[in-house]
Amino acid sequence: MSARYSLRSKPSSVSADVAPSQKDAPEMPPLPVDVPSKRKREEDEAEEDAPAAKRVLTFSKHSRFWALDGNVVLRFGQIELKLHRSRLATQSPWFAKLFDQRAGMEVKVEDWEKKGLQTALASAAEENDDFVALLSAMDDAIEFFKNPPPFSTVASIYRAAYNLSCTRFEDYARDYLEEKYSDHLNHLDANPVPDPAAAIVLGRTWDLPRIVKRAFYELLRSTTAAGLVINDAPVSPDATLTVEDPESTAAKTDAPSLLKDDFFRLLDAQKRLLTGWNAALWTFPLDCASRPACMTPEEVHKAWKSIVQEVVVVPGRRDEVAHPAALDVFLGLDKLIDAMGTKGPDKDRLKFCRHCIAEQKYVFHEMQEKWWNSLDEWLNIATLEN
């Protein structure tokens, strides 16, 4: 006799009963109270005369997760999944305790687990896609290792594993996300990270503070950051957040956007970084340590002006998106350093000596460290880690 476990969308309780029995048959949803017309009464009488089987609620089998030899059925709305109870219990202490409780065993629930099984399973029921993603990770672990899934899938795995205490899959998803959105300055490069707004919401909501800074920085160096819709609601795992294309009048999508506070933090940090960037453009070595000096002060001014023109001004005029150094202050400083050792496009510019380059590299690195660390305060990231 197989056990049937029912999880309905946004349930007030999670039930798990042995089937089949008349007492445990699924309850019919309450019908609205109204006064039926004569035609309606005739239809109702016809339905009462119909076979009982036709009035039973129908459910659809999940297209993938319906194991012929499964011994537990999970129901999400009108979709049923037939799975192996032992595998769920092995991967998730929540399921293990649920099955033990329904088997009549005494299960010790710690204080921090008081909301316990029903809260975890209710969250899983409301996030059906998340639970399916977790099941897919259990089946496709080797494929996921060879071909990492997209951000949305990993986020779903993390949320479901976090809710159901599937520690190994929670650790896998966390490690993947923290590597993809590394908060180390030396991991910054020109390659964009995916779904930065969604990553910020995930990081703030689901205890992933280390992915927030890198996701924010992708927006900081983006020309489209101001197009994000501001969301006034508090961050919630169940909140529906949206992004709107400023060039489109179409309806909003289901993609996450920033909260209003984060949006203003983004604009403030962008202003602070641009102020520092403008100051850095006119910070260059005047006293060469080489003897004789590689250039006179007049030649230094001329060479540095040529470098700024080459690295920032001309590419910025052509296409800000194609050349992010005009917005990406960290990569921009690196590009300025690289240009110090070249003669430039016209080949007339004098090159700085290795002593000047080393001195300027040290000064710029100190700036980068200061700015990167300041983002924790500007974006209110430090409080997440405390």
Secondary structure, 3 states (H helix, E strand, C coil): CCEEEEECCCCCCCEEEECCCCCCCCCCCCCCCCCCCHHHHHHHHHHHHCCHHHHCCCCEEEEEEECCCCCEEEEECCEEEEECHHHHHHHCHHHHHHHHHHCCCCCCCCHHHCCHHHHHHHHHHHCHHHHHHHHHHHHCHHHHHHCCCCHHHHHHHHHHHHHHCCHHHHHHHHHHHHHHCCCCHHHCCCCCCCCHHHHHHHHHHCCCHHHHHHHHHHHHCCCCHHHCCCECCCCCCCCCCCCCCCCCCCCCCCCCCCEHHHHHHHHHHHHHHHHHHHHHCCCCCCCCCCCCCCCCHHHHHHHHHHHHHHHHHHHHHHCCCCCHHHCCHHHHHHHHHHHHCCCCCCCCCCCCCHHHHHHHHHHHHHHHHHHHHHHHHHCCCHHHHC
